[in-house]
Amino acid sequence: MLRILLLLTIVSPLIAAHAQKPADFNKAVVNVLTYDAQGNVLQSSCGFFIGTTGEVVAPFQALKGAAKMEIIDWRGQQASVVRIAGASSGYDLVRFTTDIPTKKLVGLQPAAQSAEKGARLLQTFYTTDKKQLPETTEITAADPYESHYYYTTSTANEARYVGCPVVNEQGEVVAIVQKNLLKDATTACAIDVQFALELSITPQAAFSSDLNSLPIAKLLPTSSEDDAFSYTYMLLHSQLDSAIVMTTCEDFMAAYPENSRVYNERAAYFAQHGNYRQADADLQKSIGMGGSHVADAYNTLATLMYNKMLYATTAAYDPWPQWTLQTALTASEQAYAAAPQPVYLLQQGQILFSLQQYQAAYEKFEAVNATDLANAQTFFYASNALERADGDADRVIALLDSAVARFSTPYPDEAAPYLFARAQHLQNAGQHRRATADYTEYEKIIGPKNLTAYFYYLRMQAEVGSRMYQQALDDGVTAVAFAKDDEEKADYLFELACLQLKVNLFSECLTSLDALLALRPDDAEAHKVYGIACGEKKDMAKARQYLQKAQALGAEHVETLLEKYR
């Protein structure tokens, strides 16, 4: 018993020496200043140190729209806001870190329990007088609010208290004062401190309008490395200020120096913004780190090189000549060597196609088509490459058959380009009925209102080859109706007139030619066909008149027709 008493006599003074006194509570309160881009003060409000790491809780509205933020403690010591740790406009709360020295920093701990109605507490406020004591306040109402409490206090409803903590006798924060917005209110409200503690940065925070309205970098999520990477990744693919994005990347690299993936993603960000030198440096860093992600680094390098050559380089200007299609191909081959995946073969095929090495590209695409990665697009790529390589036309069609076969009927929107491509190849191969069928399926997907005159002209030709003359005539009329200008309309009127002549619709043929000649009165071929149609109608005088006009305008092979219709 004597030992216990002796121990207490030794320890008790130490405890008392470190316990905070009421006069210390105000020392945790800081003045929060926000500035515009020109350095002018926007707002002055209050916040407080939560804990002893320099982290501050303050009203969200006090920081919104600011270009710069800083705090001033009770000593007059200034510090900058460094990172946002969480924010909510709904709760009107924000947590942020500062660069204030933490030695002898006075900070408050959160209370373990909420307050009840009638509780008598202490109201802190910002002051530079180290002897100034907090004021007393009372909880006049404690209303449950989203699993915590929202309070009404006896604190005066004045701006100097907003953002200041309400504490218990131990100096633990119970709540944070907020402006009472009720008309003629004389006493302030307060929100449970637990709401501030629950504010955090998650991967989804990259899309938070509240957080993005604060022009300060945010803390990385602390839940896991994957969450921290997801957040960084999302920022790199956002439209946020580049300074914030780069700061977040640096924070991630410092926290997880062995993670090479962030270098790949930052390289893509640099390349998107035209900084190819830095993109290359990041990827070389990632490749040098080795490990399981080296193939990803080579793949990213190849992709960025390829995209740069496609979209960022012109005949007159190359922003980074060290990156070429050939170096892109080499990087893709290195990716495949590190991890033999078909996606890298697909990439090589695309690069070879751009290099106009069509046979080699075809072979890469066919290698992909022998894997689980095969899809309509890869068969389409193979057909294009084989066609450019002057390969077998039947094989080109067979590849397009494989592309279309990846879809079931009724065909979805995604099948449209493959149906159209196959229709054209079938038409060129003389398989007009199959071509007509593909054109019709394409029309069902796209819709007539979204098609052009040229489409109906193409199908008209396929229908003529299939001896589907009525359908061809209908498409000819549609082509004329869809023509974008008089010149195109005249062309399709001529095609329609020729078809009408072919199927002995002589009067309809002349009507079409009348419309054409109203647009192009000196069209020699139109006069020639006009003369033939008149001749077939046994109007020899008119036939010779138009044929002679055609001859005068330079039409060929008119003599035989003049003899026929003498």
Secondary structure as GFF3:
##gff-version 3
##sequence-region A 1 566
A	DSSP	alpha_helix	2	18	.	.	.	ID=ss1
A	DSSP	alpha_helix	22	25	.	.	.	ID=ss2
A	DSSP	three_ten_helix	26	28	.	.	.	ID=ss3
A	DSSP	beta_strand	29	35	.	.	.	ID=ss4
A	DSSP	beta_strand	41	49	.	.	.	ID=ss5
A	DSSP	beta_strand	56	58	.	.	.	ID=ss6
A	DSSP	beta_strand	68	72	.	.	.	ID=ss7
A	DSSP	beta_strand	78	88	.	.	.	ID=ss8
A	DSSP	beta_strand	93	98	.	.	.	ID=ss9
A	DSSP	beta_strand	120	123	.	.	.	ID=ss10
A	DSSP	beta_strand	135	145	.	.	.	ID=ss11
A	DSSP	beta_strand	148	156	.	.	.	ID=ss12
A	DSSP	three_ten_helix	159	161	.	.	.	ID=ss13
A	DSSP	beta_strand	165	167	.	.	.	ID=ss14
A	DSSP	beta_strand	173	178	.	.	.	ID=ss15
A	DSSP	beta_strand	187	192	.	.	.	ID=ss16
A	DSSP	alpha_helix	193	197	.	.	.	ID=ss17
A	DSSP	three_ten_helix	203	207	.	.	.	ID=ss18
A	DSSP	alpha_helix	209	212	.	.	.	ID=ss19
A	DSSP	alpha_helix	225	236	.	.	.	ID=ss20
A	DSSP	alpha_helix	242	255	.	.	.	ID=ss21
A	DSSP	alpha_helix	261	272	.	.	.	ID=ss22
A	DSSP	alpha_helix	276	289	.	.	.	ID=ss23
A	DSSP	alpha_helix	294	307	.	.	.	ID=ss24
A	DSSP	pi_helix	308	312	.	.	.	ID=ss25
A	DSSP	alpha_helix	325	338	.	.	.	ID=ss26
A	DSSP	alpha_helix	342	354	.	.	.	ID=ss27
A	DSSP	alpha_helix	358	369	.	.	.	ID=ss28
A	DSSP	alpha_helix	376	388	.	.	.	ID=ss29
A	DSSP	alpha_helix	393	404	.	.	.	ID=ss30
A	DSSP	three_ten_helix	413	415	.	.	.	ID=ss31
A	DSSP	alpha_helix	416	428	.	.	.	ID=ss32
A	DSSP	alpha_helix	432	446	.	.	.	ID=ss33
A	DSSP	three_ten_helix	448	450	.	.	.	ID=ss34
A	DSSP	alpha_helix	453	465	.	.	.	ID=ss35
A	DSSP	alpha_helix	469	482	.	.	.	ID=ss36
A	DSSP	alpha_helix	486	502	.	.	.	ID=ss37
A	DSSP	alpha_helix	506	519	.	.	.	ID=ss38
A	DSSP	alpha_helix	524	536	.	.	.	ID=ss39
A	DSSP	alpha_helix	540	552	.	.	.	ID=ss40
A	DSSP	alpha_helix	559	564	.	.	.	ID=ss41
###
